[in-house]
């Protein structure tokens, strides 16, 4: 087809490269954290003010990221565990079996993340036997797939906080204890559990900041696209819960086990007597008064 001035119309879309793959959502990019004057990642966080874990308010989060942790990273450190928070470590299964390291770091609980009915599941039993030998509290998160993680996040947070609270109470507030979250590599599922814990228990920590903090301390963690979207979805859930908690009347809000406020009743109920006493808007009465709303009208023959 020719244009009115004689120029021929071009159709560049006909030359575009077509793809036949399944449509996928856009990728989530995690930018590197801001660096201070010493080229060290600077990530400031603070515990949420919540009656379920007020003891976290006393934790000192200054200099949270180890000095030059990403710059001095070596390949061998992936076999070790790193401290993400003063009371929370992330690492591989080999760290959970290292008796000397567990005792030196003062670890008081192991939380293992494993796949159901696999060789990895049986392999983790050796790490749990080490915990039993040392008298450490230990729990496992058994998953059929990574998608099961989002359902387990609130329960995982409850397990960690309950242990910290017990240790804090048993020592008259002198210490919190320390939890090691681990999986076979310490880079995938266990990293997702730690990131979700950061979002749920600390202020101004969204899914991006949570992943930044994990990567700044344990440089080898791998948040693939599916894990990023899973953490993004959980962040949306947390935001929705907090919005409901902020707007719910004080007499209808109660504490649940996850440290988040939840409305005790999700629905509204009205007495039938109240319906009879409802006021009718004057404008509506003027517009619709005396009119019939039958679905059809018989026309005379």
N, C-alpha and C positions, 0 to 999 in steps of 0.2 A: 504494500500500500504506500502511495506517495503522499508526502505532506503538501499543503497548499502552496508552499514556496518552492516546491520541486525537490526538496530533500527527502530521501528515503528514510522511513522510520526504522529504527533498529530495535531488536528484541534481544537484549543481552542475556535475559534469563534463560533463553534457549541453549546458551552455551555454558551455563552453570554446571558444576559437577553435582550429580545427584547421588544420594546414598540410600541404601535399602535397609540399613540397620534399624533396630528398634529405637524410637525417640527416647532420649535420656535427658534428665534435668541438667541445668548448667552446673559446672563444677564449682565447688566451694574452695576458694583460695584462702589459705592461712598465711598472712604476711608475717615476716619476722618481727619480734617485739622491738620497741624502741631501745636504743643503747644509751647509756650515760657517758660521761666524759672518759671513763676508763674502758669503754667498749664492752661493757657488761650489760646484759639485758636487765631492764628496769621494769619490774611488774609489781605493782602495789595492790594488795588485797587486804580485806578485813572480814572477820567472821560476822555473819548475820546476827542481829539481835533477836534471839528466839529463846523462849524459856526451856526448850528441849535440850539445848546445848549452849547455855550461857557460859559454861566453863571455857569455851573456845575464845571468849573475849580476852582472856588473860594471856593468850599465846602471842609471843613476840614474832612478828612477821618481817622485821627489818632484815635487810640483806638476805632475802628469801632465796634468790638465785645464787648459787655458789660462784665464787669469783672465777671468771673466765671459764665457766663450765663448758660452753660450746666451743670455745677457742682451743681448749686443751683436751678436747675429746679424742680418745684413741679407740681403735677397734676392739681392744680387749675389754673395755669398760662395758660393752654390751652384755658381757657375762656376769657383770656385777649388778647390784641394785643401787638406785639413787634415791636420795631424800627429796621428795616433792614438797612436802610440808614438814614442819618440825616433828610431827607425830605420824607421818604417812610416807611410806616408801613404795617404790615401784621397781620391779625387776623380774628376772627370769626364774625358772624353776631351780636352776643351779644355786641361786642365792638362798632359796628356801631350804636347801639341803646343807648349807654351809653353817655348821654349828658354831664355829669360832666367830663368824661375822654376826650371826643372830645374837650371840651373847655380848659381843663388843658394842653393837649398836643399841642394845637394850630393847630388842623387838619383843613384844608381849602377845601378839596375835598374828596368825597367818590367815590370809583370805585368798584361796586359790580359785582360778577361773578355768574351767575345762569343758571339753566337748563330751557329751554323753556317749557311752558305749564305744569308746575308741581306745587305741593303745595308749594315747595320751592320758586318758582317764585313769588307766591302771598305773601308768608311770608316776602319776602325781601321788599315789599312795605312799611312795617312799619318802616324799617330802612331808607328808602328814605324820609318818612314823617318827621323823626327826622332831616334829613339834611335840608329839606325845612324850618322847624321851626327855625333852627339855622342860616339860610341864607347861607348854604354851597353849593358849586357846587357839583353836583352828576351825575354819569353816570352808566350805566349797560352794561354788556357783556352777551348777551343772546345766549346760545349754545344749539344746538340740541344734541351734543355729545362732549366728550372730544377731539375728532379729529378735531373739529372746532376751537380749541384753536390756532393751528398753523397758521390759516388764520387770526386770530384776533390779533396776537402778534404785528405786525407793527402798527396797528391802536391804540392799547392800549398804546404803547410807545408814539405815537403822542399825544394822549389825555393827558397823564401825563406831558410830556414836555411842551405842550402848556399852561397848567395851571401854571406850575412852572414859565414859561417865563412871563406870564401875571402878576403874583404876584410879580416877581422880578422887572418888569418894573413899576408897580403901586406903589411900595415902594421905588423907586429910588435905587434899588440894595441892600436894607437893609435886605430883607428876601426872601426866596423862597416859603414859604408856606409848607404844609405837606399833603401828600396824604395817605389815608388808602385804601388798596386793601383788599377786604374781600369776602368770600363765606360763606356758612352755617357753616362749621367747621373751616375754615381758614387754613386747612392742605393740601388741594389737588389742586383744580383748581386755586384758588387765589395764591397759592404758585408757581404754574407753570407760572402764569402771571408775578410775581415778578422776578423769575429766568430768564425769557426771557428778561425782562427789563434790568437786570444786564448785560446780555451778549451783548445786543444791544448798550448800552450807556457807557460801561466802557472797558478800555483796559485790555488785558490779562485775561479776564474772560470768560472761556469756560463753557460748560454746567455742568462739574464736579464742578468747582469752584463756580459757581452760586448756585448749590444745597448745597454745603458745607456752604456757607455764610447764606443761609436761615435756614439750620438746626442748625447752631451754635447760631443763635439768637432766633429762634422759634423751640425748640427741638422736638416738636410733629408733625412737618410737615411730610407728607407721600408721597414720590415720588415713586409710584409703577413702575413696568417695562414698562408699556405703556407710562407713563408720562416721564420716563427717555429717552425712544427711541424718543418720540416726541420732547423733548428738544435737543437731539443729532441731529435730523434732522434739526431743526431750526438753530442750530449752523453751520451745513454744509452750509445752505443757506446763513447765514451771511458771512461766510468765502468766499463763491463764489462771493457775491456782492462786498465785499471789494477788492478781487483780480481784479475784472473787473474795479472797480473805480481806483485802483492803476495803471493800465495799459492803461486806456482810455485816448486819447488826451484831453488836457485841453479845447479845443474849442468845444468838443462834449459831455462834461460832465456837468450835471446840478444837482442841489440839489432837492431831492424829499422830500415828507412830513415826511419820517421816519428818516431823518438825515443821510441817506446813499446816496452815489453818485450812479447814474444810468446813463447808456449811453443813450443819447437821440435818438439814432438810433441803432436798433439791427441788421440790415442787411447791406450788402454792395451793392452798386449800381455802375454799370459801364456804361459809354456811349458806344454806338455801335461803334462810331468812334475810341474809344480807343482800342477796340478789334482788329481792323485792323492794328494798329501800334505796337502790341505786338511783342517783340523780340523773335525769335526762337533760342533755344539753339543749338550751333554748333554740339555738340555730337549727339543730336537727329536728326538733319538734315542728318548727315553722316550715321546714322543707318537706318533711315526710308525713306530717300529721294528716290523718284522714285518707291517706292513700292505701290502696290495696296492693299486696305483693304476691298475688296468686301467680303460679307459673304459666297459666294460660287464661284466656278470657273467651267465653262462648260468644260468638258473633251471631246476631239474629239472621235468620234465613231470608 
